[in-house]
Amino acid sequence: MQNLAEKVAFVTGGSRGIGAAIVRRLAHEGAAVAFTYVQSDEKAQRVVRDVEAAGGKALAIKADNRSDADIISAVNEAANAFGKIDILVNNAGIFDAAPIDDLTIERFDATMDVNVRAVFVAVKAALTHMPEGGRIISIGSNLAHKVPWPGISLYAMSKSALIGFTRGLARDLGGRGITANIIHPGSTNTDMNPADGQMSDAQRGLMSIPQYSHPDDTAGLIAWLAGPEAKVVTGAEFTVDSGINA
C-alpha cells in the first residue's frame, strides 16, 4: 500500500546519507520526489536511477543551500515539474565543530545560513505551492537537547533554533491542515559519521542501545509523518538516537 500516492515531496540535500534514504523511502511510498544536491552529479543521478528502477519518479536539482535564489528556484522547478509540493523535508545541513574561542563570525554565518536561514527560505517558497493538508518536516539533531562534548555549541544552537521555528509553524499553519514536525537523529551510519569511525566507540558508549542508527530509521519515521496517519501530529519532536538522550 502506497500511503503517498499522488503526493509530491521536495527534499533538500537528498543525494547521500539520510537524505538519499528519505528520497528513496518517500518514492517507495508513492510520492514523486524532487531533491537538491550541491556537489556530486553522479551520486544525485544514482538516487534518481534507483527510484526510477523501482517504478518511482525523482528529479535531482543542483542547488546550494547557502543561496536564497538557488533554494527558491529549486522549489519552483520542482513545483513546475510535478504540479505542487505536498511534503517539504528540510534535510540539508552542515556540521562545524570547534571550541567557542576558535569560532569566527564567518563560521557562524555559514552554519546559520545552511542550517537555519535555508529552512526558513525553503518553507516560505514551498508554501506558495502547498495545498491544505501539507507536511513540513525538518531534520534537527539530538545535540539540540544534549551536548556531551565541548566544541559543538554552534551546531547545537543552529539545530535548537529549528525547534522553536517548528512549533511556531505548527501554530501558523494549523488552520490549513499543514503539519510541522522535527526529527532529531543521533549517531547514524553515513559517510559523514561511519559506525566504524574514530569516534564511534565513544558515541556508542553514550547509547542505551549501543548501535548506530541506519538512515532508513529516520526515513521510515518521515514517511509516517508525511502520511495520513499523522494528520493531527504537529509541533512535535521525535528523537532517533539509540537512547543517547534518554
C-alpha positions in Angstrom: 0.0 0.0 0.0 1.4 3.4 -1.1 0.4 5.9 1.5 1.8 8.8 -0.5 0.4 8.1 -3.9 -0.3 11.3 -5.9 1.8 13.3 -3.4 4.8 15.4 -4.3 7.8 15.8 -2.0 10.7 18.2 -2.0 13.8 17.2 0.0 16.9 19.3 0.5 20.2 17.5 0.4 18.9 14.3 -1.0 21.9 12.8 -2.8 23.6 10.9 0.1 23.2 9.6 3.6 19.9 10.3 5.4 18.7 12.5 2.6 19.1 9.8 0.0 17.3 7.3 2.3 14.4 9.8 2.6 14.1 10.3 -1.1 14.0 6.5 -1.7 11.5 5.9 1.0 9.1 8.6 0.0 9.3 7.4 -3.6 8.7 3.9 -2.4 5.5 5.1 -0.7 4.3 6.5 -4.0 5.4 10.2 -3.9 7.1 12.0 -6.8 10.2 13.3 -5.2 12.4 16.3 -6.2 15.6 16.8 -4.2 18.5 19.2 -4.1 22.2 18.4 -4.1 25.3 20.6 -4.2 28.3 18.5 -5.2 28.2 15.1 -6.8 26.2 14.8 -10.0 26.9 11.1 -10.1 25.6 10.5 -6.6 22.4 12.5 -7.3 21.8 10.7 -10.6 22.3 7.3 -8.8 19.5 8.1 -6.5 17.3 9.1 -9.4 18.1 5.8 -11.2 17.4 3.8 -8.0 14.0 5.5 -7.7 13.1 5.1 -11.4 14.2 1.4 -11.4 11.7 0.8 -8.7 9.0 2.4 -10.7 9.0 5.8 -9.0 9.6 9.4 -10.1 12.5 11.5 -9.0 14.1 14.8 -10.0 17.6 16.0 -8.9 18.2 19.7 -8.8 21.6 21.2 -8.2 21.2 24.0 -5.7 23.3 25.5 -2.9 21.5 25.9 0.4 23.7 28.9 1.1 21.9 30.7 -1.7 18.3 32.0 -1.2 17.9 32.3 -5.0 19.0 28.7 -5.5 16.5 27.4 -3.0 13.6 29.4 -4.3 14.5 28.4 -7.9 14.7 24.7 -6.9 11.3 24.7 -5.2 9.7 26.4 -8.1 11.3 24.0 -10.6 10.0 21.1 -8.5 6.5 22.5 -8.4 6.5 23.2 -12.2 7.7 19.6 -12.9 5.2 17.9 -10.6 2.4 20.4 -10.2 2.6 21.1 -6.4 4.5 20.4 -3.3 2.7 18.4 -0.6 5.7 17.5 1.6 8.8 19.5 2.4 11.7 17.8 4.1 14.4 20.2 5.3 17.4 17.8 5.5 20.4 19.7 4.2 22.8 20.8 6.9 26.5 21.3 7.8 28.4 20.3 10.9 31.1 22.7 12.1 32.7 21.7 15.4 35.2 23.8 17.3 35.7 25.4 20.7 33.9 28.8 21.1 37.3 30.6 21.2 38.1 29.2 17.7 34.8 30.0 16.1 34.6 33.1 13.9 31.7 35.3 12.6 32.2 33.8 9.2 31.8 30.2 10.5 28.8 31.3 12.5 27.2 32.8 9.3 28.0 29.7 7.2 26.3 27.4 9.8 23.3 29.5 10.3 22.8 30.2 6.6 22.5 26.5 5.8 21.0 25.1 9.0 18.5 27.8 9.8 18.1 30.5 7.1 17.8 28.0 4.3 15.0 26.2 6.2 13.1 29.5 6.5 13.6 30.2 2.8 12.5 26.8 1.7 9.4 26.9 3.9 8.4 30.3 2.5 8.9 29.1 -1.0 7.2 25.7 -0.6 4.1 27.2 1.0 3.2 29.0 -2.2 2.8 25.6 -3.8 1.5 23.6 -0.9 -2.2 22.7 -0.7 -4.2 22.1 2.5 -3.0 19.0 4.4 0.6 19.5 3.6 3.6 18.4 5.6 6.7 20.2 6.7 9.4 18.1 8.4 12.8 19.3 9.4 15.9 17.4 10.4 17.3 18.6 13.7 19.8 16.8 15.9 19.8 15.1 19.3 22.6 17.6 20.0 19.9 20.3 20.2 18.9 18.9 23.6 22.1 17.3 24.9 25.7 18.3 24.2 28.0 15.5 25.5 31.3 17.0 24.4 32.9 20.5 24.0 33.1 22.1 20.6 29.5 21.6 19.4 28.0 24.9 20.6 27.5 26.4 17.2 25.9 23.3 15.7 23.7 22.7 18.7 22.5 26.3 18.6 21.6 26.0 14.9 19.5 22.9 15.4 17.9 24.2 18.6 16.6 27.2 16.5 14.6 24.8 14.4 12.7 23.6 17.4 11.2 27.0 18.0 10.6 27.5 14.3 8.8 24.2 14.0 6.5 24.9 16.9 5.7 28.4 15.5 4.9 26.9 12.1 2.5 24.4 13.7 0.5 27.3 15.1 0.7 29.4 12.0 -0.3 26.6 9.6 -2.7 24.5 11.6 -5.7 26.2 10.2 -4.7 25.0 6.8 -4.2 21.4 8.0 -0.5 21.7 7.4 1.6 20.0 10.0 5.2 20.9 11.1 7.4 18.5 12.9 11.1 17.9 13.6 13.2 14.7 13.9 16.4 14.6 15.9 18.7 11.9 14.6 21.7 10.8 16.7 24.7 8.8 15.5 23.8 7.5 12.1 25.9 5.3 9.9 26.7 7.5 7.0 29.9 8.6 5.2 30.0 11.7 7.5 29.8 9.6 10.7 30.6 5.9 10.0 29.8 3.3 12.6 33.5 2.2 12.4 34.9 5.7 12.6 37.4 7.1 15.1 34.7 8.5 17.5 32.2 5.7 17.0 33.0 3.7 20.2 32.8 6.9 22.3 29.4 7.6 20.7 28.2 4.1 21.4 29.2 4.5 25.0 26.5 7.1 25.4 23.7 5.0 23.9 21.1 3.0 25.7 21.1 0.6 22.8 24.8 0.6 21.7 24.0 0.6 18.0 24.3 3.2 15.3 21.1 4.2 13.5 20.6 3.4 9.9 19.5 6.2 7.6 16.3 4.1 6.9 15.4 4.5 10.6 14.9 8.3 10.1 13.4 7.9 6.6 10.8 5.5 7.9 9.6 8.0 10.6 9.5 10.7 8.0 7.3 8.5 5.7 4.9 8.1 8.6 4.8 11.8 9.4 4.1 12.5 5.8 1.3 10.0 5.6 -2.4 10.1 6.5 -2.0 8.5 10.0 0.0 11.6 11.2 -2.5 14.2 10.0 -3.0 15.6 13.6 0.6 15.2 14.7 2.2 18.7 14.6 4.6 20.8 16.6 6.2 17.6 17.8 9.8 16.4 18.2 11.0 12.8 17.6 14.4 11.6 18.6 16.1 8.7 16.8 19.4 8.3 18.7 19.6 4.8 20.3 18.8 6.4 23.6 21.7 8.9 23.9 19.3 11.5 25.2 17.4 9.1 27.5 
